[in-house]
Amino acid sequence: MEEVVVLIVGAGPAGLATAACLSKFSIPYVIVERENCSASLWRHRAYDRLKLHLAKEFCELPHMSYPVDAPTYIPKNQFVKYLDDYIERFNIQPKYLTAVESSTYDIQGNCWTIIVRDMEKCTIVNYKAKFLAVASGENSEENIPVIPGLENFPGVAIHCSRYKSGINYSGKNVLVVGSGNSGMEIAYDLASHGANTSIVI
């Protein structure tokens, strides 16, 4: 049983920010991440033209500003570099390929018992923590609603997390379902690459 004051689940922006703030107050923590890198959604499941939708001053992580010459709306690759620099600056050392299997709160002991699996070593590690900070993200799992007939659709149906660029869709008919930030940007990207793009809201 390893004891720690705070166990952070997830090494995305929220988990990294939590780690940096705890470091500022010299509060011991462990940060675990089931993927093999930090910010895996930004690195592997975001389309090429993605930019932050808010101005940079509203998207900085605590205790570290963007470079002065950074554009107002930060592109994906520059945001990933910012996160890498943030990790280095605050000496954050996530335990990658480490997945939480269960967590239980002990009311009498006033602590959490967390069981994690080190997927690389195929071992189980037990943690005892005063606080559990869940920063696993709201978009970590793709969600495709049940649409009657989709199983017989002869074309390609993908979730936006697997979309990278409209370059392979030139001249094709493409329907984008949803008008959130991703839907609107993907529709624009498809149209910019010559796809016959429609959007359903």
PLY file of the C-alpha trace (Angstrom):
ply
format ascii 1.0
element vertex 201
property float x
property float y
property float z
element edge 200
property int vertex1
property int vertex2
end_header
0.00 0.00 0.00
1.52 3.30 -1.12
0.35 6.36 0.79
-0.02 9.78 -0.80
-1.90 12.94 0.08
-3.54 13.36 -3.36
-3.99 10.89 -6.18
-4.80 12.58 -9.52
-6.50 10.52 -12.22
-5.68 11.82 -15.70
-2.77 13.74 -17.22
-4.75 16.04 -19.46
-4.81 19.81 -18.92
-6.93 19.61 -15.74
-4.78 16.90 -14.15
-1.56 18.73 -15.04
-2.91 22.01 -13.64
-3.89 20.26 -10.41
-0.41 18.76 -10.12
1.27 22.15 -10.67
-0.91 23.85 -8.05
-0.19 21.09 -5.51
3.53 21.47 -6.25
3.32 25.18 -5.48
2.16 24.29 -1.97
4.56 21.31 -1.61
1.63 18.90 -1.30
2.68 15.35 -2.27
0.70 13.75 -5.07
0.77 10.95 -7.61
-0.71 11.42 -11.09
-1.78 8.35 -13.07
-2.69 8.23 -16.75
-4.05 5.20 -18.62
-2.60 6.33 -21.98
1.11 6.38 -22.85
1.33 10.19 -22.91
-0.16 13.33 -21.45
-3.11 15.03 -23.15
-3.77 12.02 -25.39
-7.02 13.50 -26.72
-5.10 16.53 -28.00
-2.28 14.45 -29.42
-4.16 11.56 -31.02
-7.89 12.26 -31.27
-8.13 15.83 -32.51
-8.40 17.04 -36.07
-5.46 18.80 -37.69
-6.94 22.32 -37.92
-8.14 22.38 -34.30
-7.53 25.62 -32.40
-8.64 26.71 -28.96
-12.03 28.41 -29.30
-11.33 30.94 -26.58
-8.61 33.59 -26.58
-5.34 32.45 -25.05
-5.70 34.56 -21.90
-8.73 32.44 -20.95
-6.99 29.11 -21.64
-3.72 29.41 -19.75
-3.00 26.87 -17.07
-2.18 28.20 -13.58
1.23 29.78 -12.96
2.41 29.78 -16.61
1.48 32.17 -19.41
1.71 31.47 -23.11
4.72 32.93 -24.92
4.21 36.62 -25.75
4.26 35.93 -29.51
1.61 33.17 -29.32
-1.46 33.79 -31.52
-4.76 34.76 -29.90
-6.29 31.35 -30.72
-3.74 28.64 -30.01
-3.44 25.84 -32.62
-3.46 22.22 -31.48
0.27 21.57 -31.94
1.22 24.76 -30.10
-1.12 23.85 -27.23
0.50 20.40 -26.97
3.94 22.06 -26.87
2.67 24.39 -24.13
1.55 21.34 -22.12
4.94 19.65 -22.61
6.68 22.83 -21.40
4.28 22.96 -18.44
5.14 19.38 -17.47
8.85 20.21 -17.62
8.53 23.48 -15.71
6.67 21.93 -12.79
8.53 18.60 -12.96
5.28 16.66 -13.30
5.96 12.95 -13.65
2.78 11.10 -14.61
2.70 7.33 -14.25
1.70 6.46 -17.81
-0.09 3.26 -18.83
-1.58 3.13 -15.35
-5.34 2.65 -15.14
-7.57 3.01 -12.10
-9.54 -0.19 -11.53
-11.47 0.87 -8.44
-11.66 3.47 -5.70
-13.36 3.18 -2.33
-13.83 5.82 0.32
-13.33 4.71 3.92
-15.52 6.94 6.12
-13.92 5.80 9.37
-10.37 6.15 8.08
-11.23 9.36 6.22
-9.27 8.26 3.14
-9.50 6.70 -0.31
-8.24 3.26 -1.26
-7.45 3.19 -4.97
-6.45 0.10 -6.94
-4.52 0.79 -10.14
-3.10 -1.48 -12.81
0.35 -0.85 -14.25
-0.41 -2.04 -17.79
3.23 -2.15 -18.82
4.38 -4.37 -15.95
1.01 -6.15 -15.57
1.00 -5.46 -11.84
-1.52 -4.06 -9.36
-0.65 -1.15 -7.08
-2.74 -0.12 -4.07
-2.81 3.52 -3.01
-4.14 5.15 0.11
-4.91 8.84 -0.41
-6.47 11.63 1.61
-7.89 13.17 -1.57
-8.85 11.75 -4.98
-8.84 14.25 -7.88
-10.63 12.84 -10.92
-9.44 14.68 -14.04
-10.21 12.01 -16.62
-11.98 14.41 -18.98
-15.49 14.71 -20.32
-14.65 13.62 -23.86
-12.50 10.56 -23.27
-15.02 8.11 -24.76
-16.66 8.52 -28.15
-20.45 8.49 -28.11
-22.35 7.56 -31.26
-26.11 7.50 -30.69
-28.18 4.56 -31.91
-29.47 5.64 -35.33
-31.86 3.22 -37.07
-30.33 1.97 -40.32
-26.76 3.03 -39.52
-25.67 -0.60 -39.37
-26.68 -1.00 -43.06
-25.20 2.29 -44.26
-22.88 1.43 -47.19
-20.61 4.43 -46.67
-18.13 5.28 -43.92
-19.38 6.50 -40.54
-16.80 7.83 -38.09
-16.81 9.71 -34.81
-15.19 13.15 -34.82
-12.43 11.85 -32.53
-11.15 9.82 -35.51
-11.40 12.67 -38.01
-8.08 14.28 -38.96
-8.48 16.22 -42.20
-10.86 16.75 -45.12
-8.13 16.02 -47.65
-9.45 12.50 -48.39
-13.07 13.66 -48.82
-12.67 15.94 -51.85
-15.64 15.52 -54.22
-17.51 13.23 -51.83
-20.88 13.80 -50.19
-20.40 14.15 -46.43
-22.99 14.69 -43.72
-21.83 16.12 -40.40
-24.17 15.37 -37.51
-24.06 18.02 -34.79
-23.19 21.69 -34.64
-20.94 21.94 -31.62
-17.42 23.32 -31.95
-16.13 20.10 -33.53
-19.08 19.73 -35.90
-18.84 23.30 -37.17
-15.07 23.19 -37.65
-15.10 19.78 -39.30
-17.87 20.90 -41.70
-15.79 23.97 -42.60
-12.66 21.86 -43.05
-14.49 19.40 -45.31
-15.92 22.21 -47.45
-12.48 23.82 -47.65
-11.10 20.56 -49.05
-13.80 20.31 -51.73
-16.26 17.92 -50.10
-19.99 18.37 -50.75
-20.73 19.08 -47.11
-24.06 19.17 -45.30
-24.67 19.57 -41.60
-27.62 18.38 -39.50
-28.51 20.38 -36.40
0 1
1 2
2 3
3 4
4 5
5 6
6 7
7 8
8 9
9 10
10 11
11 12
12 13
13 14
14 15
15 16
16 17
17 18
18 19
19 20
20 21
21 22
22 23
23 24
24 25
25 26
26 27
27 28
28 29
29 30
30 31
31 32
32 33
33 34
34 35
35 36
36 37
37 38
38 39
39 40
40 41
41 42
42 43
43 44
44 45
45 46
46 47
47 48
48 49
49 50
50 51
51 52
52 53
53 54
54 55
55 56
56 57
57 58
58 59
59 60
60 61
61 62
62 63
63 64
64 65
65 66
66 67
67 68
68 69
69 70
70 71
71 72
72 73
73 74
74 75
75 76
76 77
77 78
78 79
79 80
80 81
81 82
82 83
83 84
84 85
85 86
86 87
87 88
88 89
89 90
90 91
91 92
92 93
93 94
94 95
95 96
96 97
97 98
98 99
99 100
100 101
101 102
102 103
103 104
104 105
105 106
106 107
107 108
108 109
109 110
110 111
111 112
112 113
113 114
114 115
115 116
116 117
117 118
118 119
119 120
120 121
121 122
122 123
123 124
124 125
125 126
126 127
127 128
128 129
129 130
130 131
131 132
132 133
133 134
134 135
135 136
136 137
137 138
138 139
139 140
140 141
141 142
142 143
143 144
144 145
145 146
146 147
147 148
148 149
149 150
150 151
151 152
152 153
153 154
154 155
155 156
156 157
157 158
158 159
159 160
160 161
161 162
162 163
163 164
164 165
165 166
166 167
167 168
168 169
169 170
170 171
171 172
172 173
173 174
174 175
175 176
176 177
177 178
178 179
179 180
180 181
181 182
182 183
183 184
184 185
185 186
186 187
187 188
188 189
189 190
190 191
191 192
192 193
193 194
194 195
195 196
196 197
197 198
198 199
199 200
